[in-house]
Amino acid sequence: MITRYIRWATGALLAYLSIAPVRHGGHERIAGAAEIIAAILFVLPRVWRAGGAMLLAIIAFVFAVHSVGGNPPLMLVFPALLIVLIMAGTP
């Protein structure tokens, strides 16, 4: 039961943090929009695992892009939280 609320909070926060890249434009817009879609899927009961997998893939991609660009990747707690929630397996 508590994992449902944690999933909702995580999905809402990731969607909120993705609004700035969508407003920025360029390539960031595509990654931000994909992250918002994945965050919405993550909170839906039937497809939350697919949304979590999409979020992990998007975060890994953005992590790689930031690392290659010389920018320090921030907020690595989100992938860890996603992995824990997916491993818990409670919808």
Number of C-alpha atoms within 10 A of each C-alpha: 7 7 15 15 11 15 23 16 13 19 27 17 14 19 20 14 14 20 15 13 16 19 12 11 11 10 10 16 17 13 18 25 17 18 27 24 16 25 26 19 20 27 23 17 11 11 14 23 21 15 23 24 16 19 25 19 15 17 18 14 13 16 18 13 13 14 12 10 9 9 10 10 12 9 10 11 8 16 16 12 14 22 13 12 20 19 10 10 10 14 17
